[in-house]
Amino acid sequence: MAEDVKHDYHLVNPSPWPLIGSIAVLVLTVGGVIYMKGLFGLEQGTMWPMLLGFALVIYTMFGWWREVIKEGQIGDHTPVVEIGLKYGMVLFIASEVMFFAAWFWSFFEFTIWHDARVGATYDSLNPVFAEGLSRFAQWPPVGVETFDPFHLPLMNTLVLLLSGTTVTAAHHALQHGKMENAKFMLLLTIILGVGFTGLQVLEYTHAQFTFDGTLYGSAFFMATGFHGAHVVIGTIFLAICLLRMYAGNMTQKKHLGFEFAAWYWHFVDVVWLFLFAFVYVLPHLTLGH
């Protein structure tokens, strides 16, 4: 009998979540088009289709991940299955790296480095595109007042690096069965994550440029805003792990969800270091401030 076959693999039961998730993403995408351009007789700026799609996506996430957690609790996540899940998380983070590579590419694509002392110009990665931007004598464009990287951005950098330390401490405590220490350090990580987001919002309120005003502004807000969204997602990820710890369904031996959250958080940390160096510090130095 097939039911008597014993193996290390988890054969997933039929689930409605892939279909529901696909419909949710379709509604969200079409809703976004309606909001930005108008469609199907609905005027531009109509938000309810997009909000409906977003709500369906959130519903799918809660329902699908709840089932995955239950599968782990009943023993379906064998060591072999866990390896597959780890590969999946690694590939997911790799796909996120590609997103940020696109933002960095656009940032450098817009860049024209001009050194008046030696008359040297670096014409970006696309010479044709660079020719169209040759009206800029420097990057950022003339008139753009960049942030001083050694005030709020540096503070945010220290906050995020500290959060990387606390999440590592929480993981170490969990591995050694020190649940109370793990909960405390994880709570501290979440507080630091919320603090980072608050500081970035404060920073945005002091911006001397806008998203649609210059190429620098669009590149800056896309890169840092996309990273900020990842910080919010990572903070929620860690908060759910903390709730699961208090609920008692994470143990010294079984805490794969927390490992994934920690990986994701470290990825967010590393991306910020590149953003700080290339989006904050380098343009600031280029302007000679």
Secondary structure, DSSP 8 states (H G I E B T S, - for coil): -GGG---S-------SHHHHHHHHHHHHHHHHHHHHH-BTTB-TT--HHHHHHHHHHHHHHHHHHHHHHHHHHTT---HHHHHHHHHHHHHHHHHHHHHHHHHHHHHHHT--EEETTTTEEE--S-HHHHHHTTT-SSSS-TT-----TTTHHHHHHHHHHHHHHHHHHHHHHHHTT-HHHHHHHHHHHHHHHHHHHHHHHHHHHT-SS-TTT-HHHHHHHHHHHHHHHHHHHHHHHHHHHHHHHHHT---SS--HHHHHHHHHHHHHHHHHHHHIIIIIIHHHHHTT-
